[in-house]
Amino acid sequence: MERDLIEYIAKSLVDDPSAVSVRTVETEAGLTIELRVAPADIGKVIGKQGRIAKAIRTVLSASSVRGNKDVRLQILD
């Protein structure tokens, strides 16, 4: 569910939605979601002073409370 949410948000923000790639990785600490976008779109996903990335992480945190698990988002180059 969280993976689909991140993919939907990222595709809505970027100019090249076909370049959006979302991968989930199970770790000891919980679930890590890795987000990759086109190099030209990284700024759109991060936002000024990281505001958009922080907002995405807040939404992700709120959605993961239902599942009672720790979910983290990494935005990769």
N, C-alpha and C positions, 0 to 999 in steps of 0.2 A: 504494500500500500504506500509506504513512504517513498519507495523508488518511483512509483508512478506519479506521485505528487511532485517530486523534484523535477522529473522529466517534463511534466506539463508546465511548471513554472518557468523552467529554463527555456523551453521552446517558445514560450510566449514572449520572452524578453529579447531573444537574439534575432539577428537578421538572417542567419543561416540555420534553420531548425534541423536540417538533415545532418549537421555536424555535431549535434548534441549526443553525448554518450553517457549513460548512467550505469554504474556497476556497483553492486553491493558486495561487501567483504565482511564475513563473520570474524570477529576477534574476541579475545578473552574479555575485553572491556565492554563489548556489545557489538553493535552493527555500525559499520562505516560505509557511507555512501560516497562514491567517488564520481565527481561530475567533470566532464571534459566538454569544452566548446571550442569553436574555431578561434584561432589566435586574435582575430579582429573583434570578437565578441566578449572576450574576457572582462573588459571594462564594463560592459553592460550588465554582466552577472554580478560583478563585485560592487559596482556603484561608487559614488563619491564617498570617500572615507569609509568604504566598506558597509555602507548603510543597507544596500540591497542584499548583500550576503548575510548580514546580521538579521534582516527581516526573514529571509528564507530559512535561516537556522532557527529562528523563533517559531515559525509555522511548523517546521519539522519537529521541534521539541514538543509543541502542543499536540501534534498528531501521534507522537510516540508515547505520550502519557497513557493513552488507552491500552497500549500493548505492554505497559510496565517494563520498558526496556530502554537502554541507553543507545541513542542513535546520533551519530556524528556526520557532518558533511565536510568533505574535502573538495576544494575546487582546484583541479590540476591543470598544469600548463599543457 
